């Protein structure tokens, strides 16, 4: 209790000192935040790269980015997302001479090894994410004071879900960054409209769109924010700004494509069926073709196999992300969010807070409606705004500041217990968590190297065979890291009845027969907080391990 009271007193004294801090001190605080962020994120990113192998989506993401840098992006059969974010992530590999020879060869048969490629990307992406830490500090400080700025930036820095995705070739955190900066620019523009601020928002909006199409949510965000702030504004003024904004946005978007002009139906086709109404125009050249192709292909990504609490669905559930949050958000951050909610009783909402509240509301509605339920990483934009908004608790009651810092410290401490496996983070230990949540929430194919090390560290009895059902479609990865240590099986192969089985939780829950037989078993080990290990001989009773008497795939012993 004495420690808590001391922290409360320190928080109050700090708040009084910060309120008198000159602007120069604030700038130095921002520089210090960025320096701390660089040390933490680069060091952590290298550790993640050293421990893990490429994830399932990494090769395609890098291949798209390299194709953009190589000028061959328009030849791809499917794109799903615009290429700027992927190109930013692939840039260090491009400098090293890596070229897009095929999705399966991004990490192999290249001038640098897969390990070196992941290390370079991790360092580069960790540095690229620093503006997000700086924005968190600046935005929260401008709304709630210096203490809130520090709290917001450190919370984002130690949060395990952000830590997991920051150094990866995938673009999840970069997309959060693009969306957040565009939302901040939209608020500045709506609060004090001018042509210069309109151009700034248009540039940020175009950049966010060229990283991920969900940035289209910024249109209702800016519309609602403008409606709240432009009461009494003439229709002529609104129409002029809408037209100028559309022109600015398209010009920047087109510039980001390299002023690309190409037919929608290119050498490989759109990769999707062409409806009759589009066929007559499919060979017409269009500006920014790679963006429109991503819009077209993205329409087909809105339905995806999903898994939650033992259920399978092709269209997901509206409650997917709320339930997932109960597993993935650290308990300390939950405490911070609760303080933020409670602060609304003491401190009324101010006009500048619309910049956080409106995009947060839009993102929450989107998450409840979107049918793509394949990972908490898709909720990171909303999560970012929620954390920033929660720091209002510090401004509403200075005594709360000490408890807020204790919550963030607890979250960071618990996250360290998963180091470097932040991708598999869950907020407290649960039995068979892999049968509740799946996909990239626990395993994204990152544990192949850890499986190899696990096997090397154990002396298995002679004749004890190791069977591997761990993303068998990644043949180059398994060959490079696993070699002859284990026999890789596809889910269509005969299933082993003896020996050691190492299986991905994604593939355990993806096959009803496998899931049914293994459901009653507790894994003998979990490798890298991801891959599940079963000693089939130990689990056998009265003879060989049996999958199912009627299962024709039960086979090798």
PyMOL commands that set and color helices and strands:
alter all, ss='L'
color gray80, all
select helices_A, chain A and resi 2-19+23-51+58-70+73-75+84-95+103-105+114-128+130-144+146-158+160-166+172-191+195-209+213-229+235-256+276-279+289-301+320-328+331-345+351-369+376-390+392-396+400-416+422-424+433-435+439-441+448-456+475-481+505-510+512-518+536-539
alter helices_A, ss='H'
color red, helices_A
select strands_A, chain A and resi 261-263+285-287+306-308+311-313+466-469+487-488+500-503+525-527+531-535
alter strands_A, ss='S'
color yellow, strands_A
deselect
rebuild
show_as cartoon
